Amino acid sequence: MALRKRSEIEPEFKWKIEDLCASDEAFEKDYQKLMEELGKPSPYEGHLEDSDELLYEALTTMDGMEQEVERLYVYANEKFYEDMGNSTYQGMAGRMASAMSQFGAKYSFVEPELLAFSKEHLEALSKAQGKMALFQQYFRNLLREKPHILSGAMEAVLAAASEATSASSDIFASFNNADLRFGDALDSKNEAHSVTHGTFSVLMESEDRVLRKNAFASVYAAYGAYANTLAAMYNANLKQDYFYAKTRNYNTSMERHLSASNIPVEVYQGLIDTVNQNLSLMHRYVSLRKKVLGLSDLHIYDVYAPLVKDVDMKISFEEAKQMVLEGLAPLGSAYAKIFREGCESGWIDVYENEGKRSGAFSWGAYGTHPYVFLNYQENLNNVFTLAHEMGHAIHTYHSNKNQPHLYSGYRIFVAEVASTTNESLLIQHLLKKTTKKKEKLYLLNYFLEQFKSTLFRQTMFAEFEMITHGLVQQGETLTKEELCKIYHELNEKYFGKDMILDEEIDLEWARIPHFYTPFYVYQYATGFSAAVAISKKILAEGEPAVAGYMDFLSSGSSDYPIEVLKKAGVDMAKKDAVEAAMKVFEGLLDEFEEVYEMEE
């Protein structure tokens, strides 16, 4: 069936983009005004230390302009995503990308000037009262960064060198996305399937084991042919990262990256230690997978094969909204009211149309409601997508409502907490409600898979990064053989004795783009653990836990992520949240095994 054109989608299933900007004509008028302002030299450059009054004026002016750039940028891109074949909006999005860069250039003087202030002046500003109190947290951050900011001349050298030193990451991205090609994979009927980055995950979830094996072999044959080059790229990335850490007076690369959100190194190490202490549960899941799939030998290419075929549930969008609303009932009537408002007031762009971008996300600009982008299909997986994206949206709604623009955004460390909390509550509601064995197994497997892919897999990635960065910091150069050995041993440890580790998986390190953004992936695992712990707390304690959770949702970045999460009753500086998540995982394994053995 051909996709409908954008104009054929009913208005009630489209987001109200006019709440962000009234029309394209209004956009053009506001854009011209913005560009005029961006074209003017800043009167504040070189004068930030003249007086606190002038400093306040400069910071509020910059913040106001950033809001306007953000609003127009989001409008242009959301219009573009509605129909990516529309050249008008493609051009509009391109112009706003340029405007964003011009804004950054215009105010690039601010932080270097502020960091040139004396420590005493910054400390005074971090405790300022009156209207300047708005910027206390902003100056607290600058004060933390000051020991790692170099002289003006040194900063200029590092800025000039950054393009050259980031070459390994750029080369990998170009090679991986533009140059690398995979051979077709044959299925059990000898029919060929195209293997691309986009189709690989789909093929690995196929029920056809021959196809899974051949797709797996195809991908790793391609990476294996360039393994020495890829090892050199990754090694160069590790070395340049440590160079910046040392130059900026950090002890390690990890410390440098965690410092941005004021995350103690102990949080990273604690995650790995706690997951390692509970790997017997992952091994148990692998054994369960082997049993349910009915395999005498479980290979690594079987790790994504569905344990339960898709449940034949055709769920309309209206039914999906009601299912999610019922699942989120433990969050209380105030949360339900906002959820209904989002569904009924033009927050959501629901259905696929010709030219519409794929996937789902939540986005928006300060001063208007958040937006949710879907390509809704009438199945259970898409019901969870609705719950997930509305979790993001309602987090943004609360942060925007309760924080000034300056602190309305939230760090990646907490970004997935609200979305995963929603999914966790929904799953546990549906598990209680369903009486059908197949549906219950599907739901249990859905949640188990989230643990496997988010908590265990991302922690394994985090441990690989910790090991490889550590070795380079000790002066070692990592070869293809050494990287493959490290990766093989980690797979052996995480998957256990029931998993046959095909030699190709030793090369998986070579295809993970996130390794070129160091010490990032651990946040998926910590965020997931926090969300599971929070949902468990809400179901056990009710209103007191909900009140703390709403406080968390309302905090934005007004404090550091660890402190913000404490409001929801979770302290990620301790191991409690990860241990609580492991208890939930163990309970899900128990329940799956019990239901699986039941008679129909």
N, C-alpha and C positions, 0 to 999 in steps of 0.2 A: 504493500500500500504506500502510495506517495505521501510524503510529508506535507502537511498544510503550510501555506504561506503565513507569514507573520500576521497579515491583515485578516486572515481567516480564523485566528484564535479569538475566542470570546473575551471581552474586556475583563470579566471577573477572574480570569485565569492569567492576567498580565499584571506585572507590578506597576504601581503608579509612579512612573519615573518623573512625572511632572511635579511631584512633591519635592524633588531635588532641584529641578530647574524647570520653569513653566513651559518652555518650548525651545526649539532650536534657535529661533530668533532671539529669545532671551539669553541663551547661551552665547551667541555671537556678540551681543551687546556687552555682556559681562566679561567675555574673553578680551574684547578690545580694551575695556577699562583696565583689566588686569595687566595686559601687556604694556599699557602706558605706564602703569606704576612700576612694573618690573624694569622698564627702560630707564627709569630715573636713578641717579646715584643715591646711595643712602646717606642721609645727613648725619647718621650716627657713627659711621666708620671712623675709628681713631679717637672717639670721644666717650666711650662707654664708662670710663673711670672719672669723667668730669664731675658727675653727681649721681646720687641714687635716683633722683627724680628723672634725669635723662635716661638712666639705665632702665628704669621701669617703663618709660615711654617706648624705648627701643624694643624691649622684649615683648611688650603687648602689641606693638605695631607688627613685628615679625610674626607673632602668633596669629593675629587677625588675617594677615596675608596668606599664611599657611592654610588656614581654614578655607579661604576662598579658592586657592589652588586645588586643594583636596576635593572640594565640592564639584568643581568643574571637571577635574580629572576623572572622578567616579562617574559623573553623568556621561561624559564622552565615551568611556570604556564600557559602561553598562549598555548604552545604545548600540555600540559596536558589537557586543556579545549577543544582542538580540538577533542580529543578522550579519554575520561576518563577511557576507558577499556585498554589503552596502558600502560603496567607496566613500560616500559622504562621511559616514561615521568612522571609517578607517582613517580618513584624513584628520578628522576631529580628534581622535585618540592620539594620533601622531603629533599633532600640534600641542596637545596637553602634556605629552611626554617631554617635549622641548621646553614648555613653560615650567614644568617641574624642575628641570635642570637649571633653568635661568633663575628660578627662585633660590635654589641651593647655592648657586654662584653669588647671587646678590648678598646673601647673608652669611657667606662662608667666613667672614671676618669675625663673627660674634664669638664663637667658642675660643679661638686662639687669643683674642683680646681678653676674654674673661679668665682664661687659664694663666694669663700673664699677671693677673692681680696677685697680690701677696696672699699667703696662706691665711693671715690674720683677717684680711678683707673678705675673703671667701667664707671664712668661718662666721664672721659677723653677718654676712648676707644669708647664710644657711640658718640663722636664728632670727632673722629680721621679723619685725611685727608690722602691723598696719597693712597697707595694700601690698607691700613688697613680700609679705608672708606667703603670698600665692606661689612664689618661686623658691621657697625653702628647700623642697625636695630636689628641684632642679640644681640648686647650688650644692646640696649634699652630694649629688652625683659628680659634679665637677670637682669637688674637693677630693673625692675618692680617686678620680682620674689624674689629678695634678702630679703625683709622683711619677706617672708614666708618660707624661707629656714632656717633650724635649725642647731645646731651644728653637727659636724661630728658624734659624739656619738649618738645623738638623731636621726639623719637621718638613722644611721645603725639600730637602734631599730625599727623605723618605717618600714624600708625595710624588716627586719626580720619578723615583725608582719603582713605584707601585705597579705601573703598567708592565714593566719588564719582569718583575718578580712574580706577578700573577699569571705569567705565561703558561705554566704547567696546567693550571685549572682551565684556562681558555683553550689550550690545545686539546685537552681531554674532551671538553664539551664539543668542540668542532669535530673531532675524530668520532666520538660516540654518536652524535646526532646526524652528522652529514656524510661521513665517509664509510662507516662500518656497515657491512651488508651481511645478512645471514642467508644460508641456503634454505630452500624449501624443505619442509618436513613431510614425510609420507605417513599416512595413517594405516590402520590394519587392513584397509581395502585397497591399499597401494595408490590412494589418491593424494595429490600434493597439496600442501597448505603453505601459504606465504608466512614467513616468520619475520616479524618486525618488533621494534620495542613495544609497539602498541598491542600486537597480537600475542606476544609471548606469554603474558599472564593468563590470557584466555585459553591458550593451548595447554598450559600447564594445569588447568582446571578441567580439562577434557576427561570424559569417562573412558576414552580410547587410550589404553596404556601404551600402545605402540606409538601413537602420535605424541604423547607426552615425552617418551624416551627420545624420539627423533628430534623433537623441537629443542629439548634440553641439549642434546649433542650438537645440534646446529649452532646454537648460540655460543656455546663454550668452545667450539672449534674455531669460530671467528675470533674470539678474544685470545684463545691460545696461540693463534698465529702471530699475534703482536704482543705476547706476554712480556718479553724483555723490554720493549719500548714502553709499555704501560707501567711496568715496575719502575723504570727510570723517571717517568712522569710523576708517579705517586711519591717516589723518593724525593724528587725536587720540591714537590709541594710540602712535604714534611720539613725539609731543610729551610725553605723560605719562611715557613710558619714559626720555626724555632728562632730564626734570625730576628724576626719582628718581636718575639717575646723577650729575648735577651736585650735587644736594643731599647725596649720600653721598660726595662727593669722588672720584668716578671721572672719568677723562678722557672716556670715551665710554660709550654704552649697551652696546656689545659687551664692553668691558672689565668692566663690572659683571656681566654675565651669565656670562661665562667664569670670573670670579673664584670663583664658588661651588665649582667643582671644581679651582681653581688651574691652569686651562688658559691658557697664554700666548696672546696675541692672534696671535702668529706662526703658531700651529697652524692657526687659521681661515684666515688669509691664504695660508698654504702649501698648504692643500687646494685653494683656488680657483685659485691659480697653477698647480699641478701638473695639475689637470684641464683648465684652459685650454690648457696646453702639449700636451695629448694629445687635443684635440677632433677631430683628423683621424680618430681611431679611431671616435668616435661618428658622424661623417659617413659613414665607411665602413659602419658598421652600418645607417644609414639607407638607403644605396644598396643594401645587401644585402636589406633589407626590401622595398624597391621592386621589386627583381628577383624575389625569391621569391614575392611576392604577385602578380606578373605585371601590374603597374599601369604605365600610361604616365605617370601623374601621382600622386604620393604626397601625400595630404593629412594634416594633423595628426590628423584623426579616424581615420586608419588606423594610428596608432602602437601601438595595443593589439590589433589584429587578429592572431589566431594564425597564426604562420608554419607551424606543423606541427599538424595536428589531433591531438586527444588520442590517445595510444597506447592501443590496446585491450588493456589489461593488468588483469585482475581479480586483485587482490592481497589475500589474507586478512590479518587482523591478525597471525596467527602468522607468515606469510611476510614481512610488513613488518618485524617485529622481527628476523628473521634477516637480511634485506637490510641493515638499518641496522647491525646488529652486525658484519656482514662489512665494511661500508663504513668503520666506525670502528676496524677492526683496527690501523691505524697508531698509534693512541693507547695500545695495549698491553693486557695482560691485566688489570691492575688497573682500568682504565677499563671494560673489558668486564664485569668482575665487578659493578661498581656498576650498569651498564646493565641486566644481567640481574636484579639485585636489585630495581631499580625496576619492571621488567616483571612480576616474580613476587610482589612483596610489597605490592601494593595502592597503589602510587603513582599509577596511571593510571585515569582514568574514561574508558572507551573509546568506547562507542557512543551515538548520539543516542537520546533517548527523548522522549516527549510532555512538553512544557513545559520541556525543557532549554534552557539558554542556548545561543546559536549560537557558533561560533568555537572557538578553542583558546588556551590559555595555561598557564603554569606559575606556581604560587603556593605559599605555605606559611607556617609560623611557626617561629621558632627553637625548637630542642629536639625537633622531630619531623622526619621525612623530608619532602622536598618533594612536592608533588602536581602532576599533569599532567592537564589537562582537554582532552579531545578530543571530536569528533563524527565518528569515523572512517568514511570511505567507502572502498570497496575499489578505490582507484586510486593511481597513482604520485604524484600531488600530495600525497595524504595520507601517503604514506611519508615524504616530505620534511618534512611537518608533524610527524610523530613524531620524526624526527631533530632538528629545530629545537627543539621543546619539551623534549626530553630533554637537549639541550645546556644550556638554561636551568636545568633541574632539577639536573643534575650539577654545574654551576657553584655553585648554591646549596648543594648537599650538601657540597662541599669547603669553601666559605666558612664554613658553619655549623660544620663539624667542626673547623676550624682557627682560628677567630676567636671571641672573646667576642661576645655579642650586640651590643655597642656598635659593632663594626666588621664585623659579618656581612653587612650589606647592601652593594651596590656601586652606583656611580654610573652614570647613563644613558650616559656616555661609553664605558663598557666593557660595558654590559648586553647588547648584541647580538653580542658577539664570540664567545662559546662556542656560541651557537645557529647562527651563520653558519659557524663553523669546521666544525661537524658536517655541515651541508648541503654545504659545499665538498668535504669528504673523501668524502661519499657520492656526490656527482655524479661526482667523478673516478674513484672505484671502478667505478661503473656504466658510465661511458664506456669504460673498459678492458675490461669484461666483455662488453658487448653486441656482437653481430655483425650485428644488423639495422639497416639504413640508417635506417628511420623512427624507431626507438627512439633511435638515436644523435643524429639531428637534433632530436628532441624534448628530449633531455637538454641538448644544446648550447644550444638556444634558451631553455630554462628558465634556464640560468645566464647567458646573454647578457641576458635580460630583467631579471635581478636587478641586473646592472651598470647597465643603462639606468635602471631605476627608483630604485635606491638610491644608486649612486655619482654618476651624471651628473645625474639630475633633482634630487636633494636638494642637490647642490652648486649647481645653477642657482638653487634657492630661496635658498640661503645667500648667493649673490652678490646676488640681488635685495634681500635684507634689508640687506646691507652697503651697497649703493648708497642705498637709501631712508632708512635711519637716518642715513647720512652727510650726505645733503642736508638733512634736517631739522635736524641739528646745525649746519649752516652757515646756518640761519635761513630756509630755504625752506619754503613750504607746497605740498604736492604735490596737484595736481588730478587728475581722472580722466584727462585727456589726457596729462599727464606720466607717470603710472603706467603707462598703456597703452603709451606710447612706450618706456619703460624695459623693460617686459616683452617687447614685440615684438623689440627689439634683442637681448635675451638669448636668446630662442627662435631668432632668426636665427643667432646665434653658435653655439649648442649643437647645432642640428639640421642646419645646412649648406644648401647650394644645392639638394639633391635633395628637400627638404621644402617643400611649398606651405603657407605659413602663413595659414590662413583667418583673417579679421579677428577672429573670435570669440575666438581664443586669446589675444588681447591683454588680455582681461578675466579671464584665469585667476587673476591675483593676488587678485581679489575673492572667490574661493571657497575659499581655502586657510586653514583655521582655525589652522594652526600659526603663521601670521604674527602672530597675537595672543599667541603665547608666544615672544617674540623670541629669536633666536640659539639655537634648540633643534635644528632639523633637520640642521645640519651634522654632528651626532653620529651620525646614521644612516650618513652617508658615511664618516666616519673609522672607525667601528666595523666597517663592512663591509670597508674597506680593510685594517684590522688583521687581521681574520679570514682574508681571502684570503692575506695575507702569511704568517700563522701556519701555515695549512694547507700552503702551498707549502714552508715551512721544515720542517715535520714530515715531509712526504713525501721531502724531499731529505736530511735529516740524521738522521732516526730518533730513537733514544733520548735523545740530549742535548737535542734540541728538545722532545721530549715532557716531559722532566723540568722544563724551564723553563716549559712550558705548564701543568703541574700546579701549579707554584709560583704562577703567575698565578691559576689557579682557586681556590687556597687563601687568597688575600690579602684578599678582601673589600674594605673601605675602610680597611685598616690603614695605607695610604699614599695619596698622591694618584694619580689615574688614570694620568697619564703615567708615573709611577714604577712602578706596578703592572704596566703593559703591558710595560715594559722587561724584566721577569722572563721574559716569553715571547719575548724577543729582538726586540721591536718598539719603536722609539722614534718616537712620533708627533710629537715636536718637530722631527723631520727629515722629509724628503719621501720617504724610502725606501719606506715601506709603500704609499703611494698609487702610487708609480712601479711597485712590484712588482705591485700589483693591475692596473695598466694593461698590464703585460706579459702577465699571465694573460688579460686581455680580448682582447688582440691574438692570442694563441695560439688562443683559442676561435673568433675570427673566421676565422683560417686553417683550422682544422679543419672548421668548418661549411661553408665554401666548398668545401673538398676533398671532403667527404662528399656534399654536395649535387650535385656534378658527377659523382659515381660512378654507374655503371650499376647497376641493381637486380640 
